[in-house]
Each structure stands twice: as C-alpha cells, then as structure tokens.
Amino acid sequence: MIFSTGDALSVVHIMREVARTEILPSWRNLSPGAVRFKSSIHDIVTDADEAAERAISEKLRARFPGATVIGEEASAANPALLERICEAEFAFIVDPIDGTKNFSAGLPLFGVIVAIAVKGEVVAGFILDPVGDDVAIALRGEGAWIEMPDGRRNDLHVAQAAPLHDMVGCVAWHQLIGTTKTTLLSNLAKVRAAPSYRCGAHEYRMIAAGHYHFLLQGKIMPWDHAAGWLIHREAGGFAARLDGSPYNAATHSGGILCAPDEDSWHLLQSALFDASADNRPVSPTELGGLKSRRR
C-alpha cells in the first residue's frame, strides 16, 4: 500500500474529527470516575483516552481496510499487539491523548499522535494539537510542516547548532533510573535550561520547529515517539538511543536523545552522561538497557 498526500489528509481529518467529538468535550469536564490509575499513580487513563482510541481505530480501519491499528490503550490490555509493528504491511500506531496528566488537570498541553509504519519502518507521522487545531505532519523523504486549520503550511526546521551552555531542551529525567538518572541530574547545569512539559507531542513539535535544541526521554514506547522521531528527522534533526544505536519503532528500551545534528547529539550525550565526578562513566550497557516505563 502506497501512502499518498490524499491518504495523509484523510488521517488528519480523522484526528480532527475525533478530537472535536471525543476529546475536547471532556477537557476540563471530567467527572471523578472518568480518571483511573493503570500501572501506578503516575500512569493514568481517562474515559476520553479510551473513547478517542476506539473512534480513531474504527475510522482508520474503515478508511484503510486491512491495515493494522496498534493503540496505546489496546496494547495495555494486549501487549502482544506490539509484536505486530515489524510484521504488519501497514500499521497505524495511535496515542489518542498524549499528555493525559495535563489533559486531566485542565492544561492545554496534550496532543493526538498517529504514526504509520510499513514492516516496522516509520513512513508518516502526525501530531495534532486539539486546542489550536493545527497538526505537525511528516512524510518520509518529503519534509515536515505544520498544517493550519485553513490549509496553510509552515515548514518545520530544527534549531541551529549552539554551544552546550546555550542549549535548551526538554528532559524527562523522571523516566530514567539508577546511576543514569543521578548522573544526568548532576550534569543538567551544563545546559541553559531543561524543562519537561509532560507531553511528548508538544515537545516534539517544539524541537522540530526550532524553539528548543534537544529532547531526552527514557521511555520510548512507539505511540509516544514514532511520529515525533520522523517529524524531527524530516525537519533536519538527528536522533538515536542513548547508547548511540539507531531508533526504530520496534525498540521499546534504551531511551532517546534528539538534537539539531549529529555533532550536537554527541556533544550532549557526552556532557549529560559524564560521570567523572565519581570517576565512573555511565556504560553503554546502562544507557541501552533503560526499561520503558509507562507514564
């Protein structure tokens, strides 16, 4: 199946329609029983997440018969779905609401993410901001852009390389563990700033648009990263797992670091994981063995 520009517009239409009917009516309007814990108090789901994923999945299957749909909530119930990413001829990877904690708190920092993979290779990515109703889009080999509600397009380009002390990035340090986490925290003063917005959807949009220099996360489930990774790459950026190995949608551990270019990536990786203070550098095994943990 060839994925065309017309197909991309169909996906955008589905995302916007579901945001209007299933997500925005619940924003700032959730009853206490509509929010539940999953694996921990830091990992929540709402009625809106589940309703949106069902609606997106149904509409994608109707528009693209025979396609595989792998949603975050469906995969929580059936983890074996993740194994289909590499084997599926055409797979949609769906995060119905990325930034659920922000969404449940009434903050306007959440997004809808859809990636498309062919035999595990990410070929398209979409990140919708339901509040602004604009969507970041990337088609492999065709660049990345923001599509406005009126159809206007603004091309995306990552930031220019900068000295380490001037770099600003989005860092989800709470997702790291053990000495990797403590080493990172001791080194974050080397960069200018490193906030976390608890929403990869908006963080990927910001680094792809050049507003921030880098992104670092320890959790790399495909619905969180496949689309954003492609959008950032098509905007000119470079990304790899924390041990330097390539990212792919079938990889669920090892973290990810995104930077404006490969030289900046190596500069950041070396500086942020330099454990010279205790004379013991963080080993590639530790960096590559980070386990993905649900938010």
N, C-alpha and C positions, 0 to 999 in steps of 0.2 A: 504494500500500500504506500503510495507516494503522498506525502503531506504537503499540501499546497497552501498558498496565501488564502484562498477561499476557505479551506479547512480551518486555518488559524482564526479567521473571522468568526466561524461557527463556534469554535471553542470560547472565544471572547464573549460572544452573545450568550452562551450558556452560563458562563461565570457571572456575567452581569445580571442575568435574569434571576438566577438563584440567590445572588446577593440581595436583590430587591425583595424577593418573596420569602426567603427563609432566614436571612441573616440580619438585615437592618431592622426589621420589625421587632426583633428580640433584643437588639442592642439598647442598653440602659432600661430594659423592660423584662429582665429575667426574674422569675419567681424563685424563692429559695430552693425549691425542689428541682429546679431546672439545671442546677450546677452540682456535679458529683466528682468525687475523687476516683482516680483509677489506681495507678501503682503506688502513689504517695500523695501527701497533701500538696506537693508541688506539681502534681500531674492531674489536671482536671479536664473534664469534658462537660459540655452543656447540651441541652436539647437541640440548640441551634446547630452545633457541630454535626450531630447525627442526622438531623433533617436535611442539612445542606449537602452532606456527603451522599445521602440516598438520592436526592434530587439531581445532583451533578452526575452521579453514576448512571442513573436511569436515562438522562438526556444524552450522555455521551454514547451509551450503548445503542440508543435509538438512531443517533446521527452517524455512528461508525460501527455498523454491525460486524460482529466477530472480534472487535477489539477487547483487550483485557483491561479491566479497571482495578487498580490497586489503591485503595483509600486507607488513610491513617486509622480510622476507627474500625473498618472492616479487618485490617491487619492486626489490630489489637485483639480482636476476637479469634482470628485465624492467622497466626504468624506464618504459616506455610505459604500464604499469598506472596510474601517477599521473594520466594524462590522463583516466581514466575517472571520476574523482571528480565532475567537473562535469556529466558527461553521464548518469551512472547514475541510474535511477529510485530505486534503493535500494542504497546501498553501505555495507558494513561495512569500517571501517579498523582494522587489527589490529596491535598491538605485543605479540607473545607474551611477551616478557620485557623490560620497560623497566628499565634499570639493570643491564645484563648484566655490566659490570665488577664491580659489587658482588656480584651473584649468583655469579660465578666465583670471587670472593675469599671466599665463605662469609659475606658480610654479609647481614643480614635487611632490606636496603633495596632491594627490587625489586618490580615490580608487573606486572600484566597489564592492558592497556588496549584497550578497544574503543570506537570511535565509530561513529555511524550518520549518514550524510548522504543527503539527498534532493536531487538536482540540485545538489550542492555545499553545500547548507545543512545544518549540523550540527543534528540534531534530538534526539539522545540521546548520553549519554556514560557510560562505566563504567570505574572504576579499582579493580581488586581487589588487596588485599594478601594474597598466598597464605599468608603466615606467620600473620597474625591472622585470616584467612578472613572479613574484612569488606570491603564494597565501597562505594565512593562512586558515587552514581547521580545523573544529572540528566536530566530530560525537558524539552524546550524549553517554557517557559511554565508549568511545574509545580513549579519549585523544585529544590533539590538536597539530598541527605541521605546519611548513612551507614547502610547496612543491615547489621545484625549477623547472625551465623550463626543465631541463634534467631528472626530475623524482626523484631526490634525496630528502630525507625528513630530516628536522631538527626539533626534538621535541621541543615544547614550554613549558616553566616553568616560573611561576611568580617569582618576586624577593623575596629574603629572607626578613623576617620582620626586621625592623630597628627602632631605636629611632625616635621620631617625628621630631627632629631637623635635622635628616639626610634624611628624606623622600623627594623625588622629584616626583611631579605628574603633570598631565595635567588638568588644571582647566578652564572651560569655564564660568568664572564668569559673563560675559555679558549676559548669559541666565537667571540669577537669577533676582529677583525683590524685591523691598521694603527693609524691615529690614533684610531679609535673605541675600540679596546682600551686604548691608553695614556691617553687622556682619562678613560675610565671608572675605571681603576685609580687615577688621581690624585685622583678625587673620591669614592671609596668611604668615605673617612674622615668624610664629611658625615653618613652614616647610622650607626646604633648598631652594627649587625653585618650581615654579608653572606656567610654560608656557602654552600657548594654540597654537596649530598648525592649528586651524580652520578646522580640518579634523578628525572626529572620527575614520575613517578607519585606519589611521596610528597611532592614539593614542592607539586604542585597540591593534593593533599589537605590539606596543612598550611595553605596560604593560604586555601583555601575554608572551612576550619574556624576561621579567625581566629587561628591560632597565629603566623603571620607576616604582615607587611603587604604585601609585594610579591614578585614573581618577575621575573627578567630573564634571557632567553636569546637567543643569536644564531642558533641553529639551530632552524628551525620546520617540520620535516617533519610531515606530518599525523598520523602514528601517535603522535608524541610529544605533540601539543598539541591536536588537535581535541576530544577528550573532556574534557581538563582545562580548556580555554578555556570550554566550555559549563558545566561544573560550577562554575567560579569565577564566571561570569556569573550563573547561576541562584542562586548564594549571595549575590548583591548586588554583585559586583565589576565593575570596568571594566578593559578591556584594549585595546591597539592595538599595531600595529607600531611600531618605534622612531621612525619619522618621523611618527607620528600617524595614518597611514592604517589603515582597519579590517582586522582579521584575518579571514581565511577559510581553509577547509581546502584550497583550491586554491593558496594562496600558500606558496611554499617559500623565500622570502628576506625579509630586512628585519628579522629579529629580532622579539621580542615583550616587552612590559612590561605586567604585571598589577598593579593597585593596588586599594585599597578603594573608591575613587570617582574620578570624572573629575578633580576638583581635585587629588587626591593624585597622580594619574598625571602631570599637567602639572608639579607641583612636583618630582617625582622625575626626569622626563625633562630638565627644565631644569637641575637641580642635578648630575645624574650625567654629563651630556654637555656641561657648560660648560667650554670650553677657554680661558677668559680668561687662564689663566696664560701661554699662548703667543700670546694675542691673536688666536686663530683658532678661532671656534666650529665644532663638527662640523656639517657641512652636511646638509640633508635628503637630498641625493643619497647621501652616505656612509651615513647611517643606513638609508635604504631599500634600499641596494644590497648589504647584507650577504649573502653567499652562505651557504646552508645547507651545513654540512659534517657528515658522519657522525661519530658519537662514536667 
